[in-house]
Amino acid sequence: MSTKVSLQDKIREIGGRPFSPVEVARTNDQVIRMSLCDGEFHWHKHANEDELFFVYRGSIEIQFRDRPNVVLNEGEIVVVPKGIQHCPRAIEPSYVLLFEPYQVITQGD
């Protein structure tokens, strides 16, 4: 059975807690999570999984150690390849959808 999901309800579920992702949906072996980005996360990488960032509301910057940083505005995406050190930083409080394999550790390594 298909279940409709309200992203506004997910924003309420987050409750203003930055970098505390909540599950939105699962598809195959992937999960979509929503997170509030407010401030700077920490530098990390995912050894075995790519990570897709989709900015639903606001603007963020994905900082990289070995390549130019990427600024994402509402409606824009970027894929961070596995093994690449990155650090998301909010330009303003922003809601981001993360598409990643279900088994990924959201905090990175």
C-alpha positions in Angstrom: 0.0 0.0 0.0 1.3 3.5 -0.8 1.4 6.0 2.0 1.4 9.7 1.5 3.9 11.7 3.5 3.7 15.3 4.4 7.1 17.1 4.5 5.5 19.8 6.7 4.6 17.0 9.2 8.3 15.9 9.1 9.4 19.4 9.8 7.2 19.4 12.9 8.6 16.0 13.9 12.2 17.4 13.7 11.0 20.0 16.3 13.8 22.5 15.6 16.6 20.0 16.5 19.5 20.6 14.0 21.2 17.6 12.5 18.7 15.1 13.9 17.4 13.4 10.8 13.9 11.7 10.7 12.9 9.1 8.3 10.6 10.2 5.5 10.3 7.1 3.4 12.1 3.9 2.2 12.4 2.6 -1.3 14.2 -0.6 -2.2 17.3 -0.5 0.0 17.3 3.3 0.2 16.0 5.7 2.8 15.0 9.3 2.5 15.6 11.3 5.6 14.9 15.0 6.4 17.2 17.0 8.6 17.3 20.6 9.8 20.7 22.1 8.9 21.4 25.1 11.3 25.1 25.9 11.7 27.9 23.6 10.8 27.9 19.8 11.0 31.3 18.0 11.4 33.8 16.8 8.9 33.1 13.2 7.9 32.8 10.7 5.1 30.9 7.6 4.3 33.3 4.8 3.3 30.9 2.7 1.3 27.9 4.9 0.3 27.2 7.9 -1.8 25.0 10.5 -0.2 22.5 12.8 -2.1 21.6 16.2 -0.6 18.4 17.8 -1.8 17.6 21.3 -0.3 13.8 21.4 0.3 13.9 24.8 2.1 16.8 27.3 2.5 20.4 27.2 1.4 23.4 25.1 2.5 27.0 24.8 1.5 28.7 21.4 1.3 32.4 22.0 2.1 35.0 19.7 0.7 38.7 19.3 1.6 39.9 18.4 -1.9 37.5 20.1 -4.3 35.5 23.4 -4.5 32.7 23.8 -2.1 29.1 23.6 -3.5 26.3 26.0 -2.5 22.8 24.5 -2.8 19.6 26.6 -2.9 16.0 25.3 -2.7 15.3 22.7 -5.3 19.0 21.9 -6.0 20.9 18.6 -5.3 24.4 17.3 -5.1 25.7 13.8 -4.8 28.7 13.3 -2.5 30.6 10.2 -3.6 31.6 7.6 -1.1 34.9 8.2 0.6 34.9 12.0 0.1 35.4 14.1 3.2 32.6 16.7 3.5 31.0 19.1 6.0 27.5 20.5 5.5 27.0 24.1 6.7 23.8 26.0 6.7 23.8 29.4 5.1 20.4 29.9 6.8 18.3 27.4 8.8 17.5 24.9 6.0 15.6 21.6 5.6 17.4 19.0 3.6 16.4 15.6 2.2 19.1 13.0 2.4 18.9 10.0 0.0 21.2 7.2 1.0 21.4 3.4 1.6 19.3 2.4 4.6 22.3 1.0 6.5 24.3 4.3 6.3 25.4 5.8 9.6 24.0 9.3 9.3 26.8 10.8 11.4 29.5 9.5 9.1 32.8 8.1 10.2 
